[in-house]
Amino acid sequence: MPFEVYYPRSENFVSVSKNHITLNRNLVSKLNADHVELAYDREKKVIRITAASPDSGLVLNKTRIGAKGFLQYFGIESKGKFPATFSEAEKSIYIQL
């Protein structure tokens, strides 16, 4: 029986739960921020995460964002893992729900 080697995936996925948005380490390192701003495009169903100043943004606690109010405000009921892309030009993460 031949052996197969395991290589960890470094794909950009984001997990959305009832109360949190969790980023993978790769996305967190690209964002390089302790506080973030969340925005939502209702038509395209895309969440945007950008770096924010400490006095105006939500806390990014290692890889997790407490987003209960954001998710409730926009009525986002999608839960699970979603593909995410990082825009170097805008320094933003886009999550397609």
Secondary structure, DSSP 8 states (H G I E B T S, - for coil): ------------EEEE-SSEEEE-HHHHHHH--SEEEEEEETTTTEEEEEE--TTTSEEEETTEEE-HHHHHHTT----EEEEEEEETTTTEEEEE-
